[in-house]
Amino acid sequence: MDLYDVMRTTAAVREFTDDPLPDEVLRTILDNARFAPSGGNRQGTRVLVVRDPELRQRLAELTIPGARRYTAQKAAGEGPWNPVFPTRLSDEEIAATEVPGFWTEPVLKAAVVLVVCVDLRAVAAVDQDLDRVGIIGGASVYPLVWNILLSARNEGFGGTITTMAVAEEPRVRELFGIPEDHAVAAVVPLGRPVKQLTKLSRVSVGELARQDRWDGASLS
């Protein structure tokens, strides 16, 4: 596929057919994705390829607490898990919230699930002393995650970046034997899409980009 076609049609895929994702295709996906940049080219990312049904069932269960809070906050008109505006909901209100199946079904039904981790010793978190949630460390892992999805799209497969299980990171580490000096960055279900979207909705370049300053003219 043309590069721009891949970029414009790589959607968040959560519904999969029963088609397998053969090891040789997965190796092709990862072989190309691994050329993503990382800070200092330290390449601290590692990928766990999870096919075992029992492990995936347990991983799906670890997705539920984070998804429960997300669902409850969204229903209450809040920004789920937002670091600027804390939730007004009580623990009891969150605990009473039903979790829709779409949160766990991709982990259970995808052909394969990737657990993407990053070695914190290889991360330059230059925002660690700022009075806000740190995001800079993600620069050393998320380009590779996105490359995985682009490469999967090129091979006729798809997936999505999920992060709800990260709310239970200590238990995820224990489940997979992940060292404590590694962070879980994403859980990525991959498989053959039930429906391949070819047109995505995004803001315009004029809305996306400003010239020189925050209040500068839009790049239209």
Z-matrix of the N, CA and C atoms (Angstrom, degrees):
N
C 1 1.457
C 2 1.521 1 110.53
N 3 1.326 2 116.04 1 151.82
C 4 1.453 3 121.98 2 173.11
C 5 1.533 4 109.59 3 -64.58
N 6 1.333 5 116.07 4 141.79
C 7 1.464 6 120.40 5 -176.91
C 8 1.518 7 111.85 6 -55.35
N 9 1.316 8 118.06 7 -47.69
C 10 1.460 9 120.19 8 -177.73
C 11 1.525 10 111.84 9 -66.63
N 12 1.322 11 117.85 10 -32.59
C 13 1.466 12 120.22 11 175.47
C 14 1.528 13 110.44 12 -64.13
N 15 1.327 14 116.58 13 -41.76
C 16 1.462 15 120.53 14 177.55
C 17 1.523 16 110.12 15 -61.56
N 18 1.329 17 116.96 16 -45.88
C 19 1.461 18 121.17 17 -178.01
C 20 1.526 19 111.39 18 -63.86
N 21 1.316 20 117.48 19 -36.17
C 22 1.464 21 121.81 20 -175.91
C 23 1.529 22 113.34 21 -84.56
N 24 1.338 23 118.03 22 -9.32
C 25 1.473 24 119.70 23 -175.97
C 26 1.526 25 112.92 24 -125.89
N 27 1.332 26 117.08 25 10.78
C 28 1.464 27 119.67 26 176.90
C 29 1.523 28 108.56 27 -86.49
N 30 1.309 29 114.54 28 95.31
C 31 1.472 30 121.45 29 -177.21
C 32 1.522 31 110.21 30 -94.94
N 33 1.333 32 115.95 31 169.61
C 34 1.462 33 121.74 32 172.82
C 35 1.524 34 107.98 33 -79.40
N 36 1.323 35 116.90 34 107.12
C 37 1.461 36 122.54 35 -175.79
C 38 1.527 37 109.39 36 -98.17
N 39 1.318 38 116.52 37 123.93
C 40 1.463 39 121.97 38 -179.27
C 41 1.524 40 113.17 39 -123.84
N 42 1.340 41 116.98 40 -7.20
C 43 1.460 42 120.85 41 178.80
C 44 1.521 43 108.53 42 -119.36
N 45 1.336 44 115.38 43 128.26
C 46 1.451 45 120.48 44 -172.60
C 47 1.523 46 111.98 45 -126.07
N 48 1.324 47 114.94 46 151.07
C 49 1.458 48 120.55 47 171.77
C 50 1.528 49 108.39 48 -76.87
N 51 1.319 50 115.83 49 -178.96
C 52 1.467 51 120.84 50 177.36
C 53 1.522 52 112.11 51 -86.34
N 54 1.326 53 117.87 52 3.40
C 55 1.462 54 120.26 53 -179.45
C 56 1.521 55 111.11 54 -62.25
N 57 1.324 56 117.75 55 139.64
C 58 1.463 57 120.04 56 176.25
C 59 1.531 58 110.83 57 -75.91
N 60 1.308 59 115.68 58 161.72
C 61 1.461 60 121.71 59 170.27
C 62 1.530 61 105.65 60 -112.23
N 63 1.338 62 117.24 61 98.29
C 64 1.474 63 120.35 62 -173.86
C 65 1.532 64 112.00 63 -60.39
N 66 1.325 65 115.12 64 151.31
C 67 1.459 66 120.33 65 -179.51
C 68 1.519 67 112.32 66 -57.12
N 69 1.343 68 116.61 67 -37.78
C 70 1.466 69 118.15 68 -177.88
C 71 1.522 70 111.60 69 -67.11
N 72 1.339 71 117.20 70 -33.91
C 73 1.469 72 120.04 71 176.62
C 74 1.520 73 110.08 72 -71.38
N 75 1.329 74 117.28 73 -41.61
C 76 1.458 75 120.42 74 177.58
C 77 1.520 76 110.74 75 -61.91
N 78 1.319 77 117.07 76 -39.67
C 79 1.466 78 119.14 77 176.74
C 80 1.520 79 111.07 78 -62.58
N 81 1.331 80 116.96 79 -39.01
C 82 1.468 81 120.44 80 176.79
C 83 1.526 82 110.57 81 -62.37
N 84 1.329 83 116.57 82 -44.04
C 85 1.464 84 121.44 83 178.78
C 86 1.525 85 110.58 84 -58.71
N 87 1.325 86 116.28 85 -50.14
C 88 1.463 87 119.95 86 -177.56
C 89 1.524 88 111.96 87 -72.06
N 90 1.331 89 116.73 88 -32.76
C 91 1.459 90 120.50 89 179.55
C 92 1.521 91 111.39 90 -61.79
N 93 1.332 92 116.58 91 -36.79
C 94 1.465 93 120.34 92 177.71
C 95 1.523 94 111.85 93 -83.26
N 96 1.317 95 116.95 94 -36.30
C 97 1.465 96 120.47 95 -178.45
C 98 1.520 97 112.16 96 -65.26
N 99 1.323 98 117.86 97 -29.26
C 100 1.461 99 121.28 98 -174.04
C 101 1.524 100 113.64 99 -65.19
N 102 1.326 101 118.19 100 -10.67
C 103 1.460 102 120.90 101 178.59
C 104 1.526 103 112.70 102 -84.05
N 105 1.315 104 117.09 103 7.86
C 106 1.466 105 120.68 104 174.29
C 107 1.528 106 109.74 105 -62.46
N 108 1.340 107 117.42 106 148.54
C 109 1.463 108 120.21 107 178.17
C 110 1.524 109 111.75 108 -73.63
N 111 1.321 110 115.23 109 156.47
C 112 1.462 111 121.78 110 172.31
C 113 1.520 112 108.09 111 -146.63
N 114 1.332 113 116.50 112 158.40
C 115 1.448 114 120.41 113 -177.08
C 116 1.520 115 112.37 114 -57.42
N 117 1.344 116 115.96 115 124.30
C 118 1.458 117 120.55 116 -179.50
C 119 1.512 118 113.40 117 63.17
N 120 1.321 119 117.66 118 15.06
C 121 1.466 120 123.61 119 -174.28
C 122 1.529 121 111.28 120 51.86
N 123 1.343 122 116.16 121 35.93
C 124 1.459 123 120.14 122 -177.69
C 125 1.527 124 112.57 123 -79.03
N 126 1.307 125 117.38 124 -17.87
C 127 1.464 126 122.28 125 171.56
C 128 1.536 127 112.18 126 49.77
N 129 1.341 128 114.82 127 54.76
C 130 1.457 129 119.75 128 -176.78
C 131 1.518 130 114.72 129 -86.57
N 132 1.319 131 117.92 130 6.85
C 133 1.466 132 120.90 131 -177.33
C 134 1.527 133 111.24 132 -84.15
N 135 1.320 134 115.63 133 139.82
C 136 1.462 135 121.74 134 174.10
C 137 1.528 136 108.59 135 -131.22
N 138 1.324 137 116.17 136 147.45
C 139 1.465 138 121.93 137 -175.28
C 140 1.527 139 109.92 138 -122.08
N 141 1.316 140 116.10 139 125.62
C 142 1.459 141 121.26 140 172.69
C 143 1.526 142 108.53 141 -96.51
N 144 1.311 143 116.86 142 124.92
C 145 1.466 144 122.89 143 179.21
C 146 1.524 145 107.68 144 -95.99
N 147 1.323 146 116.41 145 109.19
C 148 1.471 147 121.05 146 -171.42
C 149 1.528 148 109.88 147 -108.74
N 150 1.318 149 115.17 148 114.07
C 151 1.466 150 121.48 149 174.97
C 152 1.526 151 111.59 150 -114.85
N 153 1.316 152 118.25 151 -23.42
C 154 1.453 153 122.77 152 -175.56
C 155 1.529 154 110.98 153 -58.66
N 156 1.337 155 118.61 154 121.40
C 157 1.474 156 121.34 155 -176.23
C 158 1.526 157 113.73 156 -60.22
N 159 1.325 158 117.76 157 -37.53
C 160 1.460 159 119.97 158 -178.75
C 161 1.528 160 111.11 159 -67.55
N 162 1.326 161 116.54 160 -42.39
C 163 1.460 162 119.69 161 177.51
C 164 1.521 163 110.91 162 -63.23
N 165 1.315 164 116.13 163 -38.71
C 166 1.464 165 119.74 164 -179.24
C 167 1.528 166 111.02 165 -69.51
N 168 1.315 167 116.97 166 -35.86
C 169 1.465 168 120.49 167 175.94
C 170 1.524 169 110.38 168 -62.66
N 171 1.310 170 116.48 169 -43.87
C 172 1.458 171 119.90 170 179.79
C 173 1.527 172 111.00 171 -68.38
N 174 1.322 173 116.84 172 -36.76
C 175 1.463 174 120.20 173 176.58
C 176 1.525 175 110.55 174 -64.64
N 177 1.324 176 116.83 175 -40.80
C 178 1.465 177 120.27 176 176.73
C 179 1.521 178 111.11 177 -60.33
N 180 1.330 179 116.83 178 -40.01
C 181 1.464 180 120.65 179 178.20
C 182 1.525 181 111.20 180 -63.88
N 183 1.333 182 117.38 181 -35.19
C 184 1.461 183 121.14 182 178.77
C 185 1.524 184 111.99 183 -74.21
N 186 1.322 185 116.70 184 -13.83
C 187 1.461 186 121.14 185 175.41
C 188 1.530 187 111.64 186 -76.45
N 189 1.316 188 116.82 187 -25.14
C 190 1.468 189 121.51 188 -170.05
C 191 1.530 190 114.27 189 -64.93
N 192 1.336 191 121.61 190 -45.03
C 193 1.472 192 118.82 191 -178.34
C 194 1.524 193 113.56 192 -58.00
N 195 1.331 194 117.34 193 -46.72
C 196 1.460 195 120.20 194 178.35
C 197 1.515 196 112.01 195 -64.27
N 198 1.337 197 116.03 196 -40.48
C 199 1.463 198 120.65 197 179.45
C 200 1.523 199 111.24 198 -68.05
N 201 1.327 200 117.19 199 -32.29
C 202 1.464 201 120.66 200 179.49
C 203 1.529 202 110.12 201 -64.00
N 204 1.333 203 116.12 202 -47.07
C 205 1.466 204 118.99 203 178.48
C 206 1.527 205 110.78 204 -64.27
N 207 1.332 206 116.95 205 -41.21
C 208 1.468 207 120.95 206 178.98
C 209 1.530 208 110.27 207 -58.53
N 210 1.327 209 115.70 208 -47.59
C 211 1.463 210 121.34 209 -178.31
C 212 1.519 211 111.48 210 -63.19
N 213 1.334 212 116.64 211 -43.90
C 214 1.463 213 121.08 212 -178.74
C 215 1.524 214 111.10 213 -64.38
N 216 1.319 215 116.37 214 -44.16
C 217 1.463 216 119.57 215 -179.28
C 218 1.523 217 111.71 216 -66.68
N 219 1.313 218 116.43 217 -40.48
C 220 1.466 219 119.24 218 178.74
C 221 1.519 220 111.20 219 -62.77
N 222 1.329 221 116.85 220 -41.78
C 223 1.459 222 121.24 221 178.76
C 224 1.526 223 111.40 222 -64.30
N 225 1.334 224 116.44 223 -28.24
C 226 1.468 225 121.14 224 -179.82
C 227 1.527 226 112.18 225 -88.85
N 228 1.319 227 116.93 226 4.95
C 229 1.454 228 120.61 227 178.98
C 230 1.517 229 114.21 228 79.44
N 231 1.329 230 116.90 229 16.15
C 232 1.463 231 121.03 230 178.57
C 233 1.524 232 110.80 231 -94.82
N 234 1.322 233 115.33 232 163.93
C 235 1.456 234 120.75 233 170.22
C 236 1.516 235 108.41 234 -82.39
N 237 1.334 236 118.50 235 110.07
C 238 1.461 237 120.48 236 -174.19
C 239 1.529 238 113.57 237 -58.57
N 240 1.315 239 115.69 238 131.73
C 241 1.461 240 123.16 239 177.53
C 242 1.524 241 112.36 240 56.31
N 243 1.314 242 117.75 241 27.71
C 244 1.462 243 120.30 242 -176.81
C 245 1.532 244 110.54 243 -75.93
N 246 1.351 245 117.99 244 129.47
C 247 1.463 246 120.21 245 -177.23
C 248 1.526 247 113.99 246 -78.42
N 249 1.341 248 118.07 247 -13.51
C 250 1.462 249 121.55 248 -178.56
C 251 1.527 250 110.93 249 -89.24
N 252 1.337 251 116.19 250 -40.36
C 253 1.465 252 120.99 251 -177.73
C 254 1.531 253 109.26 252 -115.05
N 255 1.331 254 118.68 253 100.33
C 256 1.466 255 121.67 254 -179.76
C 257 1.531 256 111.21 255 -61.29
N 258 1.318 257 115.80 256 152.73
C 259 1.457 258 119.59 257 179.71
C 260 1.530 259 111.48 258 -68.77
N 261 1.321 260 115.22 259 146.18
C 262 1.463 261 121.48 260 175.10
C 263 1.528 262 111.00 261 -96.39
N 264 1.316 263 116.54 262 -2.68
C 265 1.455 264 121.00 263 -176.70
C 266 1.529 265 111.09 264 -78.83
N 267 1.309 266 115.50 265 147.44
C 268 1.458 267 120.35 266 176.28
C 269 1.532 268 109.58 267 -82.47
N 270 1.316 269 114.93 268 162.87
C 271 1.464 270 119.50 269 176.09
C 272 1.528 271 110.51 270 -59.62
N 273 1.331 272 116.42 271 -36.14
C 274 1.469 273 120.67 272 -179.36
C 275 1.526 274 110.85 273 -66.54
N 276 1.332 275 117.36 274 -40.34
C 277 1.466 276 120.68 275 178.92
C 278 1.521 277 110.87 276 -65.01
N 279 1.321 278 116.26 277 -40.86
C 280 1.465 279 119.67 278 178.67
C 281 1.524 280 110.33 279 -66.44
N 282 1.337 281 116.39 280 -43.58
C 283 1.468 282 120.75 281 -177.97
C 284 1.525 283 112.47 282 -63.52
N 285 1.327 284 117.16 283 -26.90
C 286 1.461 285 121.07 284 -178.25
C 287 1.526 286 113.02 285 -84.35
N 288 1.312 287 117.78 286 -1.71
C 289 1.467 288 122.19 287 -175.94
C 290 1.521 289 111.43 288 -82.03
N 291 1.334 290 115.86 289 132.03
C 292 1.461 291 121.49 290 175.04
C 293 1.526 292 109.64 291 -75.67
N 294 1.326 293 116.49 292 139.68
C 295 1.464 294 121.40 293 179.44
C 296 1.526 295 109.43 294 -101.33
N 297 1.333 296 117.80 295 116.13
C 298 1.476 297 119.94 296 179.77
C 299 1.530 298 111.76 297 -60.82
N 300 1.309 299 115.75 298 149.28
C 301 1.455 300 121.02 299 -177.06
C 302 1.508 301 114.89 300 -62.82
N 303 1.344 302 117.48 301 -22.77
C 304 1.467 303 118.50 302 -175.62
C 305 1.525 304 112.41 303 -65.92
N 306 1.339 305 117.31 304 -15.50
C 307 1.462 306 119.20 305 177.17
C 308 1.524 307 111.91 306 -72.34
N 309 1.303 308 117.31 307 -34.47
C 310 1.465 309 120.54 308 -174.85
C 311 1.529 310 113.76 309 -105.31
N 312 1.319 311 117.72 310 -24.25
C 313 1.459 312 120.59 311 -175.36
C 314 1.526 313 114.03 312 -57.84
N 315 1.357 314 120.13 313 -40.45
C 316 1.468 315 118.11 314 178.71
C 317 1.525 316 113.02 315 -59.14
N 318 1.332 317 117.40 316 -38.91
C 319 1.461 318 120.96 317 179.62
C 320 1.526 319 110.75 318 -65.97
N 321 1.319 320 116.84 319 -33.73
C 322 1.454 321 121.42 320 -177.16
C 323 1.527 322 112.98 321 -84.45
N 324 1.325 323 117.15 322 -31.38
C 325 1.462 324 119.98 323 -169.55
C 326 1.520 325 114.99 324 -107.52
N 327 1.327 326 118.55 325 -12.53
C 328 1.464 327 120.25 326 178.43
C 329 1.526 328 110.27 327 -65.36
N 330 1.318 329 116.36 328 158.46
C 331 1.461 330 120.27 329 178.79
C 332 1.519 331 111.32 330 -64.19
N 333 1.336 332 116.23 331 -34.97
C 334 1.457 333 121.86 332 179.59
C 335 1.519 334 108.22 333 -153.77
N 336 1.316 335 116.78 334 154.26
C 337 1.461 336 121.60 335 177.31
C 338 1.523 337 108.18 336 -123.07
N 339 1.325 338 115.86 337 130.47
C 340 1.461 339 121.36 338 176.92
C 341 1.526 340 109.13 339 -103.88
N 342 1.315 341 116.40 340 130.19
C 343 1.460 342 121.65 341 171.42
C 344 1.522 343 106.44 342 -105.84
N 345 1.331 344 115.78 343 112.35
C 346 1.464 345 120.94 344 -173.69
C 347 1.524 346 109.30 345 -99.47
N 348 1.322 347 115.75 346 124.23
C 349 1.459 348 122.21 347 -176.91
C 350 1.526 349 109.92 348 -121.55
N 351 1.323 350 115.88 349 157.51
C 352 1.460 351 120.20 350 177.51
C 353 1.522 352 109.18 351 -133.09
N 354 1.314 353 115.04 352 136.93
C 355 1.461 354 122.75 353 178.42
C 356 1.528 355 108.12 354 -74.13
N 357 1.325 356 117.33 355 113.41
C 358 1.460 357 121.02 356 -176.96
C 359 1.523 358 112.04 357 -65.95
N 360 1.318 359 117.30 358 -19.42
C 361 1.460 360 120.60 359 176.70
C 362 1.520 361 111.77 360 -72.60
N 363 1.338 362 116.42 361 -14.74
C 364 1.462 363 121.19 362 -178.70
C 365 1.521 364 112.62 363 -104.64
N 366 1.342 365 116.44 364 10.45
C 367 1.462 366 121.61 365 -175.15
C 368 1.527 367 110.44 366 -107.38
N 369 1.332 368 116.50 367 132.02
C 370 1.465 369 121.77 368 173.77
C 371 1.524 370 108.11 369 -99.12
N 372 1.325 371 116.87 370 90.57
C 373 1.468 372 122.01 371 -176.44
C 374 1.526 373 108.93 372 -88.81
N 375 1.329 374 116.47 373 79.27
C 376 1.467 375 121.09 374 -173.58
C 377 1.526 376 112.90 375 -69.83
N 378 1.327 377 116.70 376 -9.09
C 379 1.472 378 119.85 377 178.23
C 380 1.529 379 112.17 378 -100.99
N 381 1.317 380 118.22 379 12.73
C 382 1.464 381 120.75 380 -172.94
C 383 1.525 382 113.83 381 -66.35
N 384 1.340 383 118.19 382 -22.27
C 385 1.455 384 120.75 383 -179.35
C 386 1.528 385 113.31 384 -98.79
N 387 1.312 386 117.51 385 2.28
C 388 1.461 387 120.80 386 177.75
C 389 1.527 388 110.09 387 -80.42
N 390 1.319 389 115.12 388 155.85
C 391 1.465 390 120.34 389 -178.06
C 392 1.523 391 110.09 390 -87.48
N 393 1.314 392 115.71 391 62.63
C 394 1.461 393 122.21 392 177.35
C 395 1.517 394 107.97 393 -163.04
N 396 1.307 395 114.96 394 171.13
C 397 1.459 396 120.56 395 177.16
C 398 1.527 397 109.48 396 -65.37
N 399 1.308 398 117.27 397 132.91
C 400 1.466 399 120.65 398 179.54
C 401 1.516 400 112.22 399 -74.59
N 402 1.335 401 116.48 400 136.81
C 403 1.466 402 120.85 401 177.79
C 404 1.529 403 112.46 402 -130.20
N 405 1.319 404 117.71 403 -15.98
C 406 1.462 405 120.91 404 -170.85
C 407 1.522 406 112.10 405 -64.70
N 408 1.319 407 117.61 406 -33.81
C 409 1.462 408 119.64 407 179.32
C 410 1.515 409 113.20 408 -57.79
N 411 1.330 410 116.47 409 -25.29
C 412 1.462 411 120.01 410 178.63
C 413 1.511 412 113.86 411 -63.42
N 414 1.334 413 116.73 412 -19.12
C 415 1.472 414 119.96 413 179.44
C 416 1.521 415 111.85 414 -62.70
N 417 1.332 416 116.89 415 -20.49
C 418 1.457 417 120.25 416 -178.68
C 419 1.527 418 113.56 417 -93.61
N 420 1.352 419 117.44 418 1.77
C 421 1.458 420 119.15 419 -178.73
C 422 1.525 421 112.87 420 -134.49
N 423 1.339 422 118.32 421 -38.80
C 424 1.466 423 118.82 422 -172.67
C 425 1.529 424 114.41 423 -72.03
N 426 1.349 425 120.12 424 -27.22
C 427 1.468 426 116.77 425 171.99
C 428 1.528 427 112.27 426 -58.49
N 429 1.334 428 117.17 427 -37.05
C 430 1.463 429 119.36 428 178.24
C 431 1.527 430 110.92 429 -69.14
N 432 1.337 431 116.53 430 -40.15
C 433 1.468 432 119.68 431 178.66
C 434 1.532 433 109.91 432 -60.03
N 435 1.323 434 116.34 433 -44.21
C 436 1.461 435 119.23 434 179.78
C 437 1.525 436 110.93 435 -67.37
N 438 1.332 437 117.35 436 -37.68
C 439 1.456 438 119.66 437 176.07
C 440 1.533 439 110.98 438 -60.21
N 441 1.327 440 116.89 439 -36.47
C 442 1.469 441 119.99 440 177.28
C 443 1.526 442 109.94 441 -59.81
N 444 1.327 443 117.06 442 -44.99
C 445 1.462 444 120.34 443 -178.91
C 446 1.529 445 111.90 444 -68.46
N 447 1.330 446 116.88 445 -38.50
C 448 1.470 447 119.71 446 176.72
C 449 1.526 448 110.76 447 -64.53
N 450 1.318 449 116.19 448 -43.83
C 451 1.456 450 120.35 449 179.70
C 452 1.523 451 111.11 450 -65.93
N 453 1.339 452 116.32 451 -38.82
C 454 1.462 453 119.88 452 177.04
C 455 1.524 454 110.80 453 -62.15
N 456 1.316 455 116.27 454 -42.55
C 457 1.474 456 120.30 455 178.10
C 458 1.516 457 110.29 456 -59.33
N 459 1.312 458 117.40 457 -42.22
C 460 1.459 459 121.41 458 -179.84
C 461 1.526 460 112.23 459 -62.95
N 462 1.338 461 115.85 460 -27.04
C 463 1.468 462 120.84 461 -179.63
C 464 1.527 463 112.28 462 -94.39
N 465 1.341 464 117.05 463 5.35
C 466 1.459 465 120.10 464 178.34
C 467 1.515 466 114.33 465 87.39
N 468 1.331 467 116.53 466 13.50
C 469 1.456 468 121.11 467 178.65
C 470 1.530 469 109.02 468 -116.50
N 471 1.315 470 116.69 469 179.28
C 472 1.456 471 120.00 470 -179.07
C 473 1.510 472 110.91 471 -160.24
N 474 1.314 473 115.32 472 173.46
C 475 1.459 474 120.89 473 179.84
C 476 1.510 475 110.05 474 -174.31
N 477 1.304 476 116.16 475 -164.72
C 478 1.453 477 120.26 476 179.70
C 479 1.525 478 109.75 477 -154.33
N 480 1.317 479 115.88 478 156.08
C 481 1.461 480 121.43 479 175.12
C 482 1.524 481 107.96 480 -85.90
N 483 1.318 482 117.62 481 117.62
C 484 1.459 483 120.95 482 174.36
C 485 1.526 484 108.90 483 -116.00
N 486 1.335 485 115.74 484 147.76
C 487 1.468 486 120.18 485 -175.94
C 488 1.524 487 113.26 486 -135.32
N 489 1.324 488 118.64 487 0.77
C 490 1.462 489 120.35 488 -176.13
C 491 1.531 490 111.97 489 -58.76
N 492 1.324 491 117.84 490 -35.08
C 493 1.463 492 120.54 491 -178.14
C 494 1.526 493 111.96 492 -67.00
N 495 1.330 494 117.24 493 -20.18
C 496 1.465 495 120.43 494 -178.08
C 497 1.527 496 110.98 495 -65.87
N 498 1.328 497 117.67 496 -23.73
C 499 1.462 498 120.56 497 175.62
C 500 1.528 499 111.07 498 -60.77
N 501 1.336 500 116.18 499 -22.61
C 502 1.463 501 122.09 500 178.15
C 503 1.531 502 110.07 501 -112.20
N 504 1.317 503 116.81 502 38.45
C 505 1.464 504 120.87 503 -172.35
C 506 1.530 505 114.16 504 -54.35
N 507 1.334 506 120.60 505 -43.67
C 508 1.478 507 117.79 506 179.07
C 509 1.526 508 113.15 507 -56.73
N 510 1.330 509 116.86 508 -37.82
C 511 1.468 510 120.30 509 179.85
C 512 1.528 511 110.98 510 -74.71
N 513 1.335 512 116.97 511 -32.91
C 514 1.465 513 120.13 512 175.81
C 515 1.529 514 109.47 513 -66.54
N 516 1.327 515 116.64 514 -42.49
C 517 1.469 516 120.34 515 176.64
C 518 1.530 517 110.66 516 -57.52
N 519 1.321 518 115.19 517 -46.17
C 520 1.464 519 119.38 518 -179.21
C 521 1.521 520 111.47 519 -63.53
N 522 1.326 521 117.14 520 -40.02
C 523 1.457 522 121.65 521 -178.97
C 524 1.518 523 111.94 522 -60.35
N 525 1.319 524 116.67 523 -40.52
C 526 1.465 525 120.41 524 -174.07
C 527 1.530 526 113.92 525 -107.56
N 528 1.331 527 117.43 526 1.45
C 529 1.456 528 119.63 527 -179.62
C 530 1.520 529 113.13 528 70.84
N 531 1.321 530 116.91 529 32.50
C 532 1.470 531 122.02 530 -178.64
C 533 1.532 532 109.40 531 -79.35
N 534 1.332 533 118.86 532 131.07
C 535 1.469 534 120.83 533 -179.94
C 536 1.528 535 111.89 534 -61.63
N 537 1.320 536 115.87 535 153.33
C 538 1.461 537 120.99 536 -177.56
C 539 1.519 538 112.88 537 -67.80
N 540 1.336 539 118.18 538 -21.85
C 541 1.456 540 119.74 539 178.88
C 542 1.526 541 112.59 540 -87.27
N 543 1.329 542 116.56 541 12.87
C 544 1.464 543 122.02 542 174.39
C 545 1.532 544 109.49 543 -116.73
N 546 1.331 545 115.98 544 138.94
C 547 1.463 546 121.80 545 176.21
C 548 1.526 547 109.39 546 -99.61
N 549 1.321 548 115.59 547 146.38
C 550 1.460 549 120.88 548 172.24
C 551 1.523 550 107.19 549 -87.26
N 552 1.315 551 116.69 550 116.22
C 553 1.464 552 121.23 551 -175.05
C 554 1.514 553 113.13 552 -94.71
N 555 1.327 554 117.75 553 -33.23
C 556 1.460 555 120.03 554 -176.52
C 557 1.521 556 110.61 555 -166.26
N 558 1.314 557 114.53 556 152.40
C 559 1.464 558 122.79 557 168.68
C 560 1.519 559 106.09 558 -114.74
N 561 1.337 560 116.40 559 122.01
C 562 1.469 561 121.26 560 -171.78
C 563 1.525 562 110.28 561 -121.19
N 564 1.345 563 118.71 562 100.98
C 565 1.461 564 120.64 563 171.90
C 566 1.531 565 109.36 564 -72.59
N 567 1.316 566 116.85 565 137.34
C 568 1.463 567 121.66 566 178.62
C 569 1.521 568 109.97 567 -129.42
N 570 1.330 569 116.22 568 141.50
C 571 1.454 570 120.81 569 175.81
C 572 1.514 571 110.23 570 -176.70
N 573 1.325 572 114.96 571 -174.08
C 574 1.461 573 120.75 572 177.62
C 575 1.534 574 108.53 573 -81.61
N 576 1.343 575 118.56 574 122.57
C 577 1.468 576 120.16 575 -178.06
C 578 1.530 577 112.35 576 -64.18
N 579 1.331 578 116.55 577 140.04
C 580 1.462 579 120.84 578 171.26
C 581 1.521 580 109.25 579 -62.70
N 582 1.332 581 115.91 580 -39.55
C 583 1.456 582 121.42 581 178.25
C 584 1.518 583 108.53 582 -137.21
N 585 1.336 584 116.09 583 126.52
C 586 1.452 585 120.16 584 178.83
C 587 1.531 586 109.81 585 -95.09
N 588 1.317 587 116.42 586 111.10
C 589 1.460 588 120.29 587 177.64
C 590 1.525 589 110.07 588 -71.83
N 591 1.309 590 115.73 589 144.07
C 592 1.467 591 120.59 590 178.33
C 593 1.521 592 112.21 591 -121.11
N 594 1.344 593 116.49 592 -2.28
C 595 1.459 594 119.90 593 178.56
C 596 1.520 595 108.18 594 -140.25
N 597 1.320 596 116.49 595 119.54
C 598 1.455 597 122.05 596 -178.86
C 599 1.518 598 110.13 597 -109.85
N 600 1.322 599 116.07 598 152.25
C 601 1.464 600 121.70 599 179.64
C 602 1.527 601 109.79 600 -100.71
N 603 1.324 602 117.33 601 121.15
C 604 1.449 603 122.54 602 179.83
C 605 1.526 604 109.57 603 -140.83
N 606 1.337 605 117.36 604 159.53
C 607 1.462 606 120.32 605 177.05
C 608 1.527 607 108.94 606 -65.89
N 609 1.325 608 116.25 607 157.95
C 610 1.462 609 121.15 608 -179.99
C 611 1.522 610 110.64 609 -74.50
N 612 1.319 611 116.52 610 165.00
C 613 1.467 612 121.30 611 175.36
C 614 1.527 613 110.03 612 -60.02
N 615 1.336 614 116.63 613 -37.26
C 616 1.455 615 120.35 614 179.14
C 617 1.522 616 112.59 615 -61.56
N 618 1.324 617 116.71 616 -35.23
C 619 1.468 618 120.76 617 176.92
C 620 1.523 619 111.47 618 -78.97
N 621 1.308 620 116.51 619 -29.31
C 622 1.457 621 121.75 620 -174.94
C 623 1.526 622 113.02 621 -77.24
N 624 1.335 623 116.49 622 -40.07
C 625 1.466 624 120.05 623 -167.85
C 626 1.522 625 112.74 624 -122.36
N 627 1.333 626 114.95 625 136.79
C 628 1.468 627 123.24 626 174.84
C 629 1.525 628 109.03 627 -117.43
N 630 1.327 629 116.33 628 153.15
C 631 1.456 630 120.87 629 -177.53
C 632 1.535 631 110.77 630 -97.29
N 633 1.311 632 115.00 631 124.52
C 634 1.469 633 125.35 632 171.51
C 635 1.527 634 114.84 633 71.29
N 636 1.321 635 119.89 634 -48.59
C 637 1.450 636 122.43 635 -176.27
C 638 1.528 637 110.44 636 -134.84
N 639 1.356 638 114.85 637 164.25
C 640 1.473 639 120.00 638 178.35
C 641 1.508 640 112.04 639 -56.30
N 642 1.343 641 116.37 640 -36.91
C 643 1.457 642 120.45 641 179.94
C 644 1.526 643 112.04 642 -98.53
N 645 1.323 644 116.92 643 17.61
C 646 1.453 645 121.15 644 179.37
C 647 1.513 646 113.10 645 -73.37
N 648 1.330 647 115.45 646 172.54
C 649 1.462 648 121.34 647 179.84
C 650 1.541 649 109.33 648 -65.48
N 651 1.321 650 115.74 649 147.42
C 652 1.462 651 119.33 650 178.21
C 653 1.525 652 110.56 651 -70.88
N 654 1.303 653 115.80 652 151.02
C 655 1.452 654 120.86 653 176.79
C 656 1.516 655 107.84 654 -85.60
N 657 1.328 656 115.51 655 86.85
C 658 1.461 657 119.95 656 -174.41
C 659 1.527 658 110.86 657 -109.17
